[in-house]
Structures are given as C-alpha cells and as structure tokens.
Amino acid sequence: LFRKPQTPKGPFSYNIEEVSFKNKKEKITLAGTLTTPKNKSDFPIVVMASGTGPQNRNGDMAGHSFFWVIADYLTKNGIGVLRYDDRGVGKSEGKQTGADIKDFANDLTAAVKFLKKQKRFKNNLVGVIGHSEGGTHSMIAQNKCLNIDFSIFMASIGTTGKEVYIEQHRAILKANESSADQIASQAKFIKSLIEVSAKKDNEVVIKQVLKKRYKELAEQQPNIKITEFQFIAYFLNFANNDWFRTLMAFDASKYLKKVKKPFFAMHGNRDVQVDPNSNFLAFQKAR
C-alpha cells in the first residue's frame, strides 16, 4: 500500500522560527512557524491559508500533517513558508465562533503584511497558498492587500459557495450509490437551507425546513440512526451563523477578475468536496 509521507523528521537543512503577528483590526495575535532556506536571501515566500474548520499550523487531519509536509518540501527546495494556527487554535488568540470568511481573510492579510514589513524580506516575493476554503480567504485578502505577489489555489472554490455546497452533497450521495430521487431531494433541501439561512434571526423558519427534511428521511429510511433532535441540532449549528452565510454568498468570479497578479489553480479529479470540473473551469475562464 502507498503510504503518505508523514511528520518530517530532523535534522532539518533549513531555518525554523517561531513567529507571531497581529491582526490589528480585531486586536488578536496569531502564532506560527516560518521556515526559510539557509544561506539564501532572494527566495519567494508563501503563506498557507487553511480550509474549513479550526486547524493548527501543521494542517493535522486524519493522522496526516499535510501543511507541514508541504512546507518541508517547499523549504528544502528554496521556498520560504509561513504557516500559522487558525484563530482560537494552538497558540493563536481569538475565537472561531462568530467569525466569517472575511475575518479569516483579515488574519491572512495580517500574515502577509507581517512578512512584507520585515527589512530582511524587502526584496522577496510573497504569495499565498489557499487550500479549499482558504482559497476564498486568499481572494478576499488580495482585494485588500495589493502587494500579494502570486497565489496558488488548492481545491479551491472557483464558482460560488452555494454551488460548491450543493454539488458536494450530490457527489457524496452519488459515491454512496444513492438513487437519483434521493440525490434530487437532498439538493432541494440544501437549496432551501441556504435560502432560509441567508437571513439572520431566522431560526424558527430554519427549524421548520429541518423538521420537514427529517420527516422525509425517516420515511425513506425507517431504520434511520439519527434522531430528529440530533439532525436539527447539527444543521442549525452548522448553517445558522455568519460564517455559513458569507461562504454561501461568496462568488469567486467577483474576486478573480480583480486579481492582477499570477495565480495557479489545481484540483484533484477524485475530490467530492469541491467539484474539480466546474471549479477548475471557472479558474480558467477567469483568465
């Protein structure tokens, strides 16, 4: 079996620094690790922007520290990397609760400005690698911080948050060999959920949509293992907040057309979270 390369092991052939920087707008300090090539000064530097959910600087997921693995590879090959703990994670201040995608973009902007303000990096190109939702943070940041020199989008939204979320459910159900009717009914539910969640203070209406959907599922699956209370609690917590509202309203085309610096987009053809076909095509059209 193929084994992913896991936690990099020293001794390391590059410089490793613990750093911190401030998001002055929200008065929080974020902490991270900066790795740079030894005995070089003219190398590019990338800031890594994580995807959905609270993540640490290493991008730990399913036993795989993939941000650390990428940072190790890039730095060994002459590229500096700044990776940082998301707000409210690890050594970073702030809270995830109540934050939306624009807030996370502000954190990313603060990271870029931190590097740009250092005299030792005054001649270095500074770019961003945005993974999944981190790509939306990157696009928003580039409209605020015009001195981001380049960007790389890994499995990022190229269409809209709404389209990606609907397609995500379709792809997962299809992979689980669900029927066409089941896929269609789930898509209808997700569209309704997005629509009613778009308005703040709409919890009563959201619960009505969720109760209706649970009844449909219970009829389709008599042995359903989740209770109505659990079903409603999960989706209410997930969708009734500013993060969900701003992500569903996000339209990549509005940002990509303003990006004047070089960018590179990549998508995996087995990805069920962000459809590789429609989103990669959207990046191509943006240029």
N, C-alpha and C positions, 0 to 999 in steps of 0.2 A: 504494500500500500504506500501511496505517496504521502510523505509527512511534511507538513508545513514547517519552514524554519521558525523556531520559537525564540524565546528570550535571548537576545545577543549576549555573548559572554566575553569578558575581558581577558587579557589586557586590550584596551582599545587604542587604535592608531590615530585618534583624533582628540581634540579638546572637548571637555564636558563641563558645562557651567550650570549651576542652579541660578535662575534669574526670577525677577518679579517685576511687574509693571502695573500701572494704574489705569483703570477706566475712570477718567476724571469726571465724566458726565454723571456716573452713578456712584462715584466715590468708593469704589471697591478695588482691591488689589488682587491680581491674578498671578499665579506662580507656574513656572515651567522649567524646561530643560533646553538649553541651547547647545548644540553640537556643531563644531566648526573644524575644518581641515587644519592640520598643523603646517606651519611654515608656509602659509599662503595668505594673501590679503585680497586678491581680486576675484574671489569666488561668489557665486549667487547664493542667496539665502531664501528658503521657503518657510512660511508659517503654515502649520497644519490646522485645519478647521474641521472639527469632528461633526458627525451626523447626529441624528435624533437621540435624545435622552442624555442623562448625565454620564459623562465619560471622563476618565483621567487622561493624563498626558500620553500614556502608552497605548491608548486605544484598546484596553483589555476587553476581549469579547470571546466567549466560548473557549477560554484557555489559550487564546492567541493574542499576543501584544502587537497587533499589526502596525500601529503607528511607530512603535519603537523599532520594529523590523525594517520599515521603510526608511526611517531616519538613519538607522545604522548603515544601510546600503547606500543611501544618498551621500552621507558624510564621508564614507570610505571612498566615494567616487568624486570628491571635490565639491560637494554642495552643502552649505550650512543649513541646519534645520532647527526651527523653534517649535516645540510642541508644548502645550500647556494644559493644565487641569481646567475643565469647564467650571464656570462659576458654581460655587457651592459644593465642589468636589475636591478631594485631596487637600492641598494647601491653598486653594483659591477661595477668596471671600465671595459673598453674595449668595443669592438663592436662585434655584431653578424655578420654584413656584412663582407664578406671576410674570415671568419673563417671556417675551415673544421673540420672533426671529430677528427683529430689528435690534433688540437688546443684545442678542448673541453677536450680531454684526458689529455692534459697538465694541464688544470685547475684542473681536478680531481686528478692528481698526486700531484699537489701543496697542495691540501686539505689533502691528506693522509700524506704527509711529514710534514705538519704543526702539525698534531696530534702526529706523531712519534717523533718529536723533543722536545716535552714538557716532562720535567722530571716527572711530575705527572702521565704521561701515559706510562712510560718506560716499564712497565710490562703488559700493556694491549694489547689484540689482536685488530687489526684494520682491518676492512673489508669494502667492498663496496656493496651497493645495487644499481644495474643499472636497470632503467626502460626503456623498449623499446630501442630507440637509445642509451640511457645511458649505456646499456649493451655493446655496441661496444666501448664506451669510456673506460669502465672498462677493457675490454680485452686488449686494446691498452696500457692502464696505467700499467697493470700487467706485460707487457713485458718490461716496462721501470722502474717500481718501484717494485723490487722483494720482498719488505717487506710488501706487502698487504697479510694479513694472511688468508683471506677467501673471498668469493664473492657470492652474490645472484643475479640471473638474473630473472627479472620480465618481461614476454612478450618480451624477447629479441631475436635478430637475432641469429639463430644457423646455418643457411645456408649461403647465401650471400645477400648483399643489393639488388642486381639485382633481384634475385629470389623472395625476400620478396615483392618488389615493384610491380612486375608483378602479383604475387599471390594476393596481396592486391586489385588490380583493379578487378581481376576475382571475388574475394569474394564479393566485394561491388556490382558489377553488378548482380551477382547471387542472392544476398539478395534482390535486387530490381526487381527480376524476369525478367531480360533481356534475350533475346534469345541466343542460342548457337552461332549464327553468330555474334551477337553484341559483345559477350564476346571474341570471336576469333579475331575479327577485332581490338578491343581495345588492346588486348595482343600484336598483331602485331605492333600496333602504339607505345606502351610503349617500346617494344624492340628496335624499330627504334630510338625513342627519346633518350634512354640510349646510344645507339651506337654512334649517332652523337654528343651527349653532352659530350662524353668522351674526346673529343679533344678540347682544348682551342681555342679561336678566331675562332669559327665555327658558329657564329650567323646566317650568311646567309643561311647555309645548314639547321640549326635547324628551321628557319622560313619556309623554303620550306616544311619540314616534317609537320610542324604545319598547314600550309595552306592546304596541301593535306588532312590532317586528318579532318580539319574543313569542307571542301567540302563534305567529306564522311558523316559526322554527319548531315550536312544540308540536304543532300539527304535522309537520314534515318528519320530525324525529321524536317519536313517542318516548324513546329512552334517553332523551337529552340529559346530559350530566350536569349542566349548569342551571342554577335556579334563576327565577326572574329577578330577584333582588341582586344577585351577583352580576347578571347581564346588564342591568340598568346601572349599577354602581360603576362597572368597568367603563362603559361608553360615556357615562356622564362625567366621570373624572377625566377621561381622555379628550373629550370633544368640547366640553363647556368651559373653555379658557381662552385667553388671548393668544397663546402660542398656536393652538389649533386654528383659530380664526385667521391669524395673519399668514399661516402656512397655506391654508386652503385658498386664500385670496391672492397668493403670490403668483405672478405672471412673469416668467423668465424673459420673455421677449421684450418687455418694457425696460429691462436692465441690460440685456445683452447688446441691444442696439446702441447703448451708450458706452459700452466697453471699447475703448480705442486701442488698448494695449494687446499684445499677442496672448492667445489662450489656446489650450489643448484640452479636448474632452475625450474621455474614454468610458465605455460601458461594457459590462460583461453579458454575453449572449444568453446566460442562464439565470440572469437576475430576475427575481419575481417581485422585488421591492420597487424598483424603478425600471419601467419598461425600456429595454435597450434600443428598440427600433424607433418609436415615436420621439423619445427624448434625444437620441443621438442625431436624428434627422433635424430636430429643432435647432441644435447647436450648429449644424451645417448651414442651415438657412440663415442663421444669424450673421453669417459672414458672406 
